[in-house]
């Protein structure tokens, strides 16, 4: 009987994520993935030390990297040095690599909330009374603040991105495994980001989300495309999460959860075959 693939599953089960239950989601996913893989769970601070002996490392709900930047960099260096495959692959161009992609997408003309990183570029943003200033390496709204146009004059621009504050109807998230759409969720109340409900995505919605999945060029992995619906009815990208996107699986029907697990299982097998494991 052939040996089953061995996966090191990285998760911070106790991370206090506002409105989200990291531990419950990863306990569910690993309980189902065990049907196909031999799994061991570990905290992100231990991943570099424990990865030897596994066919791949799966990074899931591991929390914002800014809380353990040194250890995360050591993990990436260790994976590259040993040739250990990491899922999602560490070649992501979006949140995995900070917020630079928001600038890149703005400059490339994608439908994204306009973003600048220099005071001389403020003229590229639409006029507004309030702006959003966020760290270039930020995550989970950590360090995000709202500033007026007057306050921008005193802003220290080192590693800070500035966007207009968008008056939107709601936020909507599109979830993908590899390049295949799985489901969508939306937050009807803009003040309650993680109170999510199933959302029936239109063809136009999916065409919007697919542009960013295609731009990111990840052959394998899980991505979440977060967008806001403007008052005019269009969608603008808020973020493209390609490192450890929370999946809100507790907010979808059982049949959708089952389909997601099946898709993730198939993706992992394909990823391992591509990696020669």
PEVENJO-V793366 format. One record per residue. N is the residue number from 1. RES is the residue in three letters. D_LAST is the distance of its C-alpha to the last C-alpha in Angstrom with 1 decimal. Layout:
n->N res->RES d_last->D_LAST
n->N res->RES d_last->D_LAST
This chain:
n->1 res->UNK d_last->16.0
n->2 res->UNK d_last->12.1
n->3 res->UNK d_last->10.8
n->4 res->UNK d_last->10.3
n->5 res->UNK d_last->7.7
n->6 res->UNK d_last->9.6
n->7 res->UNK d_last->11.0
n->8 res->UNK d_last->13.8
n->9 res->UNK d_last->16.2
n->10 res->UNK d_last->18.8
n->11 res->UNK d_last->22.3
n->12 res->UNK d_last->25.9
n->13 res->UNK d_last->27.4
n->14 res->UNK d_last->30.9
n->15 res->UNK d_last->31.1
n->16 res->UNK d_last->34.5
n->17 res->UNK d_last->33.6
n->18 res->UNK d_last->36.8
n->19 res->UNK d_last->36.8
n->20 res->UNK d_last->33.1
n->21 res->UNK d_last->31.6
n->22 res->UNK d_last->28.2
n->23 res->UNK d_last->28.0
n->24 res->UNK d_last->28.9
n->25 res->UNK d_last->26.4
n->26 res->UNK d_last->23.4
n->27 res->UNK d_last->24.7
n->28 res->UNK d_last->24.9
n->29 res->UNK d_last->21.5
n->30 res->UNK d_last->19.8
n->31 res->UNK d_last->22.1
n->32 res->UNK d_last->20.8
n->33 res->UNK d_last->17.1
n->34 res->UNK d_last->17.4
n->35 res->UNK d_last->17.9
n->36 res->UNK d_last->14.3
n->37 res->UNK d_last->12.5
n->38 res->UNK d_last->13.5
n->39 res->UNK d_last->15.1
n->40 res->UNK d_last->17.1
n->41 res->UNK d_last->19.5
n->42 res->UNK d_last->20.8
n->43 res->UNK d_last->23.4
n->44 res->UNK d_last->22.6
n->45 res->UNK d_last->24.7
n->46 res->UNK d_last->22.4
n->47 res->UNK d_last->19.0
n->48 res->UNK d_last->19.0
n->49 res->UNK d_last->20.2
n->50 res->UNK d_last->17.7
n->51 res->UNK d_last->14.3
n->52 res->UNK d_last->13.6
n->53 res->UNK d_last->11.8
n->54 res->UNK d_last->9.7
n->55 res->UNK d_last->6.1
n->56 res->UNK d_last->8.2
n->57 res->UNK d_last->12.0
n->58 res->UNK d_last->14.0
n->59 res->UNK d_last->17.4
n->60 res->UNK d_last->20.1
n->61 res->UNK d_last->23.8
n->62 res->UNK d_last->23.9
n->63 res->UNK d_last->27.4
n->64 res->UNK d_last->28.9
n->65 res->UNK d_last->27.4
n->66 res->UNK d_last->30.9
n->67 res->UNK d_last->31.5
n->68 res->UNK d_last->29.0
n->69 res->UNK d_last->28.6
n->70 res->UNK d_last->28.3
n->71 res->UNK d_last->25.6
n->72 res->UNK d_last->23.6
n->73 res->UNK d_last->24.0
n->74 res->UNK d_last->22.9
n->75 res->UNK d_last->19.7
n->76 res->UNK d_last->18.9
n->77 res->UNK d_last->19.9
n->78 res->UNK d_last->17.8
n->79 res->UNK d_last->14.6
n->80 res->UNK d_last->15.6
n->81 res->UNK d_last->16.6
n->82 res->UNK d_last->13.5
n->83 res->UNK d_last->11.0
n->84 res->UNK d_last->9.7
n->85 res->UNK d_last->8.9
n->86 res->UNK d_last->12.0
n->87 res->UNK d_last->13.0
n->88 res->UNK d_last->15.5
n->89 res->UNK d_last->14.5
n->90 res->UNK d_last->17.2
n->91 res->UNK d_last->18.8
n->92 res->UNK d_last->21.0
n->93 res->UNK d_last->24.6
n->94 res->UNK d_last->26.4
n->95 res->UNK d_last->27.0
n->96 res->UNK d_last->23.9
n->97 res->UNK d_last->26.1
n->98 res->UNK d_last->29.4
n->99 res->UNK d_last->32.2
n->100 res->UNK d_last->32.7
n->101 res->UNK d_last->31.3
n->102 res->UNK d_last->34.4
n->103 res->UNK d_last->36.5
n->104 res->UNK d_last->34.5
n->105 res->UNK d_last->34.7
n->106 res->UNK d_last->38.4
n->107 res->UNK d_last->39.1
n->108 res->UNK d_last->37.2
n->109 res->UNK d_last->39.4
n->110 res->UNK d_last->36.9
n->111 res->UNK d_last->38.4
n->112 res->UNK d_last->37.7
n->113 res->UNK d_last->40.1
n->114 res->UNK d_last->41.7
n->115 res->UNK d_last->40.6
n->116 res->UNK d_last->42.2
n->117 res->UNK d_last->41.8
n->118 res->UNK d_last->45.2
n->119 res->UNK d_last->48.8
n->120 res->UNK d_last->49.9
n->121 res->UNK d_last->47.5
n->122 res->UNK d_last->48.9
n->123 res->UNK d_last->51.0
n->124 res->UNK d_last->47.8
n->125 res->UNK d_last->47.6
n->126 res->UNK d_last->49.8
n->127 res->UNK d_last->52.8
n->128 res->UNK d_last->52.4
n->129 res->UNK d_last->54.1
n->130 res->UNK d_last->51.0
n->131 res->UNK d_last->47.8
n->132 res->UNK d_last->44.5
n->133 res->UNK d_last->43.4
n->134 res->UNK d_last->39.9
n->135 res->UNK d_last->37.9
n->136 res->UNK d_last->35.5
n->137 res->UNK d_last->32.8
n->138 res->UNK d_last->34.0
n->139 res->UNK d_last->32.3
n->140 res->UNK d_last->33.6
n->141 res->UNK d_last->37.1
n->142 res->UNK d_last->37.4
n->143 res->UNK d_last->40.1
n->144 res->UNK d_last->41.1
n->145 res->UNK d_last->44.9
n->146 res->UNK d_last->47.5
n->147 res->UNK d_last->50.1
n->148 res->UNK d_last->53.2
n->149 res->UNK d_last->54.0
n->150 res->UNK d_last->56.5
n->151 res->UNK d_last->53.9
n->152 res->UNK d_last->51.5
n->153 res->UNK d_last->54.1
n->154 res->UNK d_last->53.4
n->155 res->UNK d_last->49.6
n->156 res->UNK d_last->47.6
n->157 res->UNK d_last->45.0
n->158 res->UNK d_last->42.6
n->159 res->UNK d_last->39.1
n->160 res->UNK d_last->40.7
n->161 res->UNK d_last->40.3
n->162 res->UNK d_last->43.2
n->163 res->UNK d_last->43.3
n->164 res->UNK d_last->46.2
n->165 res->UNK d_last->46.3
n->166 res->UNK d_last->45.8
n->167 res->UNK d_last->47.9
n->168 res->UNK d_last->45.5
n->169 res->UNK d_last->45.8
n->170 res->UNK d_last->42.5
n->171 res->UNK d_last->38.8
n->172 res->UNK d_last->36.2
n->173 res->UNK d_last->32.4
n->174 res->UNK d_last->29.9
n->175 res->UNK d_last->26.4
n->176 res->UNK d_last->23.5
n->177 res->UNK d_last->19.9
n->178 res->UNK d_last->18.4
n->179 res->UNK d_last->21.7
n->180 res->UNK d_last->23.1
n->181 res->UNK d_last->26.1
n->182 res->UNK d_last->26.1
n->183 res->UNK d_last->29.4
n->184 res->UNK d_last->32.0
n->185 res->UNK d_last->34.2
n->186 res->UNK d_last->37.3
n->187 res->UNK d_last->39.7
n->188 res->UNK d_last->43.2
n->189 res->UNK d_last->44.8
n->190 res->UNK d_last->44.0
n->191 res->UNK d_last->45.0
n->192 res->UNK d_last->42.4
n->193 res->UNK d_last->39.0
n->194 res->UNK d_last->36.9
n->195 res->UNK d_last->39.2
n->196 res->UNK d_last->37.3
n->197 res->UNK d_last->38.0
n->198 res->UNK d_last->36.2
n->199 res->UNK d_last->37.0
n->200 res->UNK d_last->37.5
n->201 res->UNK d_last->36.1
n->202 res->UNK d_last->38.1
n->203 res->UNK d_last->36.9
n->204 res->UNK d_last->38.2
n->205 res->UNK d_last->36.3
n->206 res->UNK d_last->33.0
n->207 res->UNK d_last->33.8
n->208 res->UNK d_last->34.5
n->209 res->UNK d_last->31.2
n->210 res->UNK d_last->29.2
n->211 res->UNK d_last->30.7
n->212 res->UNK d_last->29.0
n->213 res->UNK d_last->25.5
n->214 res->UNK d_last->25.8
n->215 res->UNK d_last->27.1
n->216 res->UNK d_last->24.2
n->217 res->UNK d_last->21.7
n->218 res->UNK d_last->18.6
n->219 res->UNK d_last->16.3
n->220 res->UNK d_last->14.7
n->221 res->UNK d_last->16.3
n->222 res->UNK d_last->19.6
n->223 res->UNK d_last->22.9
n->224 res->UNK d_last->26.5
n->225 res->UNK d_last->29.3
n->226 res->UNK d_last->32.5
n->227 res->UNK d_last->35.8
n->228 res->UNK d_last->39.5
n->229 res->UNK d_last->42.1
n->230 res->UNK d_last->45.1
n->231 res->UNK d_last->48.7
n->232 res->UNK d_last->48.9
n->233 res->UNK d_last->46.0
n->234 res->UNK d_last->43.3
n->235 res->UNK d_last->39.9
n->236 res->UNK d_last->38.9
n->237 res->UNK d_last->35.5
n->238 res->UNK d_last->35.6
n->239 res->UNK d_last->32.0
n->240 res->UNK d_last->28.5
n->241 res->UNK d_last->26.3
n->242 res->UNK d_last->22.6
n->243 res->UNK d_last->21.7
n->244 res->UNK d_last->22.4
n->245 res->UNK d_last->24.7
n->246 res->UNK d_last->26.6
n->247 res->UNK d_last->26.5
n->248 res->UNK d_last->29.8
n->249 res->UNK d_last->28.5
n->250 res->UNK d_last->31.7
n->251 res->UNK d_last->33.7
n->252 res->UNK d_last->32.3
n->253 res->UNK d_last->33.2
n->254 res->UNK d_last->31.1
n->255 res->UNK d_last->30.2
n->256 res->UNK d_last->28.8
n->257 res->UNK d_last->26.7
n->258 res->UNK d_last->25.4
n->259 res->UNK d_last->24.5
n->260 res->UNK d_last->22.8
n->261 res->UNK d_last->20.6
n->262 res->UNK d_last->19.7
n->263 res->UNK d_last->18.9
n->264 res->UNK d_last->16.8
n->265 res->UNK d_last->14.8
n->266 res->UNK d_last->14.3
n->267 res->UNK d_last->13.5
n->268 res->UNK d_last->10.7
n->269 res->UNK d_last->9.2
n->270 res->UNK d_last->9.9
n->271 res->UNK d_last->8.7
n->272 res->UNK d_last->5.1
n->273 res->UNK d_last->5.7
n->274 res->UNK d_last->7.7
n->275 res->UNK d_last->5.6
n->276 res->UNK d_last->3.8
n->277 res->UNK d_last->0.0
